[in-house]
Amino acid sequence: MRERDGSYFLLNSDTDIKKKKKGIPKRWILMLLGFFGFFNVYAMRVNLSVAMVAMVKQPIVHEAFNSSSVACIELIKPIKKTDRLAHMPVSTGDFDWNTSTQSVILGSFFYGYVLTQLPGGNISEKYGAKWLFGIGVLITSVFTIITPFAAWWGVYPLIIVRIIEGLGEGVTFPAMSALLGRWAPKNERSLITAVTGSGAAIGSVVSFGLSGLICDSIGWPSVFYIFGIIGVIWTVFWLCLVYETPESHPSITEKEIAEIRQGRDDKVWQRSATPWKSIFSSRYVWALTVTHFGLSWGFYTFLTELPTYLARILHFDIRRNGALSALPHLVGASFSIVASIFADKLRATERYKINTIRKSFNCIGCFVPALCVGLAGFMGCQPTIIVGLLIMMMGFSGLAHAGCGITHMDMSPEFAGTLHGITNGIANIAGFLAPIFVGIITEKGQTIENWRIVFLTTSAVMATSGFVYHFFCTAELQPWGIDRTDDKTTNVDMSEMALIAEDTS
């Protein structure tokens, strides 16, 4: 059968022969292009965090400071003996923005990002995710290119541009969840989603690392031009090479389709009615949402504010700032992929219940990072230890991807886009609340004591999310997750229950 406009028709003999041709697995093409898609959107999301250091005029810092209440200057040892921590000079930045204004600008992206999460997931399931994902990245790319012009125009135009970027990027994760729900084989689910999702971390790494170098060498506006143009070029490849479903791909083999469909209880994608009532009344969905919010709080606190912490407290220059801001995200991506491979292997053995696998990885991914970031708040002026703890924090948080990060697809492969839209939409409220919170705490001074409050708050939020997932969430396939009729169906027959039991074993 072959899909055409929601209907199906028999393949002719030429197409049958074509489908028997061997080549690179088409799901790998989707995985790699998805990786670079997230690479682009996160590079465009975080480059402002580094560029902000070069864009904003900085005050003169004097030498007499108390280490218990102010930033570290000559009281700390550099990471390398050859490095010297220079006093912060008067910046040649173009803008005179205080910390509150900077926090509002950094957080404004998430106002738009949150709004399109749920619509993005539902549109992906009903009308297709390929074009939605591509257009979302394209919008983000175009408005990234015009960011410098908006900044020169004024604070409010810059905020509006960042909100529009958020609107475009907001559909990407729900759309990808919907696509992978159709393309990812059951026992490759963790790995494929980890590889695509790690593009976000690697994009952050590259953006943090290169943005500092670009700002220091050819000026901060070039940061936005370069990453925006790369995003536009990627969109062309995505729209030409990616297809909505395995069955609609013109050159996929029947063997690969069988591999994708093996052991799965969902059928070929079709426009199904979303079981809104069942989803919103599910306590598991809300527990997953709380967990997602807690992890996002920790992630966005350091995604948007780590460059500021390194610059104002530890006084790293912009080149080293970018490199050290990038390193935790690189370690997090590596941990995420390794953990996902291990989780898939554990599931393939059929010796462990899916809940046991997901909750074990999630506990490590929440509690160890919470401990690390909490300890970092008490390290004072010891940059080697602080940076090491923050790297461990981001690294071990990558294990949560093999926990709560894939639970949307476990609950319902068909409605994974909608589920991700709900949880990610609410979770990304942290994207603007966290910078605002940091701005309020540090408005009276960039001090060690104020940043300790930031670290301890982050630690408490992440630990709470771990407890909520462990005691109140589940990774089992839900009865409404396989519903294809209407939103009123709340019961499943015995055969469907057998499928659920098999999935959770």
N, C-alpha and C positions, 0 to 999 in steps of 0.2 A: 504493500500500500504506500501511497505517496500523498503528502499533504498539499492541498491547494485551497487557499482562502477558507480554512476551517473545515473543508470536506476532504474526502480521500478518494483516490482512484488507483487502478491497477497499473503497476509499472510495465512499460513495454519491454521487449526483448533487448533493445539497445541499452536501455537504462540498467536492466539486470546485469548485462555484461559489464557495463561501466562500474557498477557497484562492486564487482568482483576484483577490480584492480587494486593492487596493494599500494601503500604509500604511508606517509606519516599519519598516525592516528589523528583524526580530525578533532577529537576532544583535546589533544595536546596543542593544536593550533589555537583553539579557543582559550585554553589555559594560559599559553604564552602571551597572546594578545591581551587577555584580561589582566595578566601581570603588568604589562607595560601600560595598560589603561589606568590602573590604580597607581602605578609609578608616576604617571603624568599628573593626575589630579592631586596627589599628595605633594608632589614637588611644587605645584602651583599654589597649594594651600599653605605650605609652611615657609615659602621663600620670604614672605613678608616679615616673619618673626626674626629672621636674620637681617634682612634689609633694613628693618626698623632701627637697628643699632647704628647704621650708617646714615639713615634719613634724618634722625632726630639730633638736635644740638644737645650736648651733654654738659653738665656744670663742672666747674673746676673742683677737684677733690684735694683737700689739704692733708697734711701728713699726720696730724695729731688726732688719733682715733682710739677709742676704747674697743677692744676686741669683743667684748660681751654684747655690744649694742650696735656696732656699725659694720660696714663692709671690711673685708680682709684686704690689706694693702701690703705693708712690709712685715706683717706679723705671721705670714704663712710661707711655707717652703714650696717652691715651684715643683711641678711634676718632673721636669728635667733640670739638671744642674745648670745647663747652658741657657735655660730660659730665664728671663727677668720680667717680673711683674711691674710694668710701668704704671706710674700714676695716671689716672684718667685725664687726658688733656681736654682742652676746649674743642668740641667736635666741630667739623666743618659742615655738619648736617644742614639740610635745607629748612627743617621745620622745628618750631619751638612748641612741642607737644608735651604736656605733663604726663605722669604715669597713668592717671585715670583716662585721659584721652587715648593714649596708646592702647590701653586695655580694651576700651570700647571699639577701637578700630580693629584690633586683633580678633575680638569676639563677634564682630558684626557679620562675618562670613556665616556663622552658625544660625543666624536668624533666618536666612534663606534656606540653609541646608536642612533645617528641621522641617520646614513647611512642605517640602516635596518628597519626604521619605515615604509616607503612607500612600499618597497618590502614585508615586513611582512604582511601588511594589504592586499595587493593584492593576495599574495600566500594563505593567510587564506581563502579568498573568493573563489578562484578558486580550490584549492586542499585540503582544510581542515585546521582547526585551532588547533585542539587538539594536534597533534604531534608537530606542530611548537611551540606552547606555552611550551610544556614539554621539548623539546630539547633546547629551548632558556634558560630555567631555569637551565637545566643540564650543559650547557656550562658555564654559569655564576658561578655555584657552583664549578665546577672543577677548574676554573681559580682563584676563590677566595682562594681555598685551597693552590694553589702554589704561592699566592701573597707574602708571607714572603721570599721565595727563590728568587723571582724576585727582591725584594727590596734589599736583601743582594748582589745580583749580580750587581745592579747599577740602576741609575735613569731611563735610557732608557728602560731596560727590564721591569721595573715596569710600565712605561707608556704603553708599548706594551701590557702587561697583562691586564691593566685596559681598554684599547681600545677593546681588544677581549671580555672582560666581557660585555662591552657596546654593542658590536655586537650581543651577545647572548640575552641580556635583551631587546634590541631594538624591537624585534618582539612581546614582551609579551602583551603590551597594545593594539596594533592593532588586534592581534589574539583574545584577550578576547572580544574586541568590536564585532568582527565577530561572535564569539560563542554566546554572549548574544543577538545579533541581531536575532539569530535563537531560543534561549531558553527562553528569558524573555517575559512574557505576557505584553501586552501593558500598563496595569494599575499597573504593578509591576516594570516597567522599571527603574524608579529612584531608588527604594529601592534595587533591586538586584545589580545594577551597583554600588550603594553606598557601599553596604556591601563588595562586591569583591574589590572595589577600596580602601576601608578603610584598607584593609590588608597592603597597602603601608604605610599608616600613622602609624598603629600599629607596623609594622615591624621596622619603624624608631624609634618609642618609645622604643621598646625592645632593639634594637641595640644600641641606644644612652645610655640607662640605663645600660645594661649589659656590653657593651664594656668597659666603664670606670672601672667597677668592675673587669672585666677579666684582663685588662691591669695592674691594680694596684695589683692584687693578683697572677696571674700565668703567666703574661707576654703578650705583645701585639701580638706575633704570634698566640697565641691560639684563638684570636678573629676570625681570618680568617679560622682556622681549624674547629672550632665549627660550625659556620654558614654555611660553605661550605658543611660539612657532612650532616647537616640537610636538605639542599637543594637537595642533591642526594637522600636521603631517600624519600622526598616528591615526587620526580619525579616518583618513582615506583607506589605510590598510584594514582597519576594523570593518568598515562597511563593505569592502570588497571580499573579504576572506571568511567572515563569520556568518553562520546561518542559525535560524531560530531553533530548530530541532535537528537531531540526528537524521530523522527521516527526510527532511527537506534538503539535506546536503547533496549536491549533484554527484559527488565522487566518493562518498563514504562506502565502505564495504559492508556487506550484510553481516560479516563476522563481528565488526566493531559495534554495529547496532545491537547484535545479540549480547555482546559483552556489557554494553550499557544497560540493557534491559534485564540482564540476568539477576534473579533473586529479588526483583522489585515488584511491588504491588500496584504501582501507578502505571497508567497506560500512556499512549502517545498524547502529547499535549493537545488540549482543546480548550475552548473558551468555556470555563466552568463558573457556576455561581459561587461567589465567595461566601463561606459560612460565617458571616460577621457575628451573629449572636453567639455561636459556639466559641469563636476566637476570643471575643471580648469578655465572655463569662468564664473563661478558663483561668484558674488560679495559677496554673503552670506558666501561662503566657505572661502574667503579671510578675511572677517571681523571676522569670527570665529577663523581663524588662528592668527590674530593680538591679539585677546582677550586671546587666549591660551598662546601666547608668553608672554604677560604681567603678567599673573598669574604665569607662570613658572619662570619668572625672580624673583618674590618675593619669591616663594617657594624654588628655588634652592639657592638663596642668603643665606637663613637661614638654609637650609638643610646642605649645605657644610661649611658655615662659622660661624654659631652660636657657635659651640664649641670653635673656635678660639677667638671669641669676648668675651665669658664668661671667657676664660682662660687668655687672654692678657689684657683686659680692666677691667673686674670686678674681675679678679684673683680668680676664684673659683677653688678649687682643682679638680682633675680629676673625683673623685667619684661624687661630687655634680654637676660638669659640665655635666656629662652624664645624670643625672636625670633631670636637668633643661632643657637640650637640648631636652629631650624626651617629656616633658610635653606639649609644644605647639602642637605637632603632635597628641597626645592623645586627646586633646580638639578639634582639627580640625576634627578628625575622628568622634567623638561623634556628633559634630554639623552637619557634612555631613549626617550621617544616620538619625538624627532627621528631618533635612530639607527635605530629600528625601521622608521620610514617609509622611510628611505634603504635599509635592508637589504631590505625587501620590493620596492622598485623595482629594486634590483640583481638580485634573484632573478627578477623578472618579465621582465627582458631576456634571460634564459637564456644570458648571455655568461660567467657565472662559476659555478664549482662551489659547491655549498652549503658545503663545507668551507672554501673560500677566504673566503667571506663571513663565516661564523661565527668563524673563527679571527682574521681581521683585526680585527673589532670587539672580540673578547675580549682580544686583545693590548693594544689601547688601554685597554680597561676594567680591566686588571689592572696594567700597568706604569706608566702615568701616575699613577694613584692611589698606587701604592707609592712613587714618587718624591716626590710631594707630601707625604705623611704623614711620610716620612723626613726631608725638609727641615724640616718644622714642628718636629721635635724639637730642632733646633739654632737656633731663632729666639729663644730666651730670652724676654725681656719685650717683645716687639713684637706687640701684639695685632692690629693691622691686617694684617700679613703672615701671622700664624698663622691668623687666621680666613679670609683669602683662600686660603691653601693647603688648609685643611680643606674649604672650599667647592669648590675645584677637585678635591680628592680624591673627594668624594661625587658631583660632577657627572660626571667622566669614568668613574667606576665604573658609572654608568648605561648606558654603552655595552656593558658585559658582558651586559646583558639581550638584546641582539641577537646575542650570542655564545653562551655556555654557558647563558644563561637560557632559551633556547627549544630547546635541543638535545634535551631529553626528548621533545618533540613531533616533532622531526625524526627521531629514532631510531624512534619508534613512536607514532603518533597514538592507536592503540587502547589501549596500555598506558602512556600518559603519566602517568596518575594514580599507578600503582604505581612508575614510575621516579622521579617527583617525591617520592613518599613515602620512597623509599630514600635519595636524595641529600639531600633537605631534612631528613629525620630525623637523619642523621649530621651534616650541616652545622650543624644547630641545636644540637648539643652545644656549639658555640662560644658559644651564647647564655648558658650558665651558666659555661663555662670562662673566657671573656673577662672577665666581671665579677669572678670569683674571682681571676684572674691580676692584674687591676688592683688589687683589694683587697690582695693580698699585697705587690705592689710599692709601693703607696702607704701601707701600714699604718704604716710608720715615719715618715711625713711626706708631706704634700701639697707636694712640691718639684718644681722644674723638672727636676732630674736624674732623679728617679724617673719623671716623665711622659715624659722622653726615652726611657727604656727601653721604656715602653708604645708609643710612636710607632714606634721602630725595630723592635720585635718585629712590630707590625702590618704595617709595610712589607715585612719579610722574608716573612711568611706570604702576603701578597697577590702578591708577585712569584713565589713558588714555585708558587702556583696557576695563574698565567699560563703558566709553562713547562710544567707538567703538561698543561694543556689543549692547548697548541700541539703538543706532541710525542707525546702518548699518547691523545688523544681524537678522536672523529669525530662529524660531524653527519649521516652517511649513514643512510638507512633500513636497519634491520637485518632479516635474514631472519626472526628470531623476532618482529619487530615487526608482521608481517602474518599470523602463525600463528593459525588459528582452530580448530584441531582438538584437539591435546593437547600436553603439555609434552615429549613424546618426539621430536617432529619437529624435526630439525636441518637438513634440507636443503630447498631450494625448487626448483620446476621452472624451466624456461627462461623461461616467460612471467613468472614472478615476478621472476626476475633482470633481465629487461628493464625491469620497472617500477622496480626499484631503481636501475638505471643511468639511467633517465629522471629519477628524482627527484633524483639527485646531480649532474646536469649543469647 
